[in-house]
Amino acid sequence: MKSEMEEKRHWLLTELAEYVTLVAQEHGLPTDSADQLGTNVANFICEHFAGQLITFPQDYFFKLSARDLQIYEDWRKRMPWQQLVITYGMTEGGLRKVIKRVEKRILKRSQPGLELFPDDE
């Protein structure tokens, strides 16, 4: 029987691997390569941070990537979707997710405590 900590650790690493896989697929990686990347990232976290106790504050967001901000800025400047797809090598659906994520983080930073959009990432 697994301890509560083992279950939480397994859940965290599974979520991480699945999310990395999903994002990799949104960026055009084949399913098997995306799955391999997700697993490798989870394994790296295990090996690199072994033995450490890490907590994440509930309202913490890692910095937005420069690329995500540039996508958002180009979209706000009304760059056509087809041009965004070509420029960033992503699908329109993937671009929309990036834009939504940037909007949520900008809103959360500018108006802490106001939660208009439930987390669905």
Secondary structure as UniProt FT lines:
FT   HELIX           4..26
FT   TURN            27..28
FT   HELIX           31..48
FT   TURN            49..51
FT   TURN            58..59
FT   HELIX           66..76
FT   TURN            77..78
FT   HELIX           81..88
FT   HELIX           92..110
FT   TURN            112..113
//
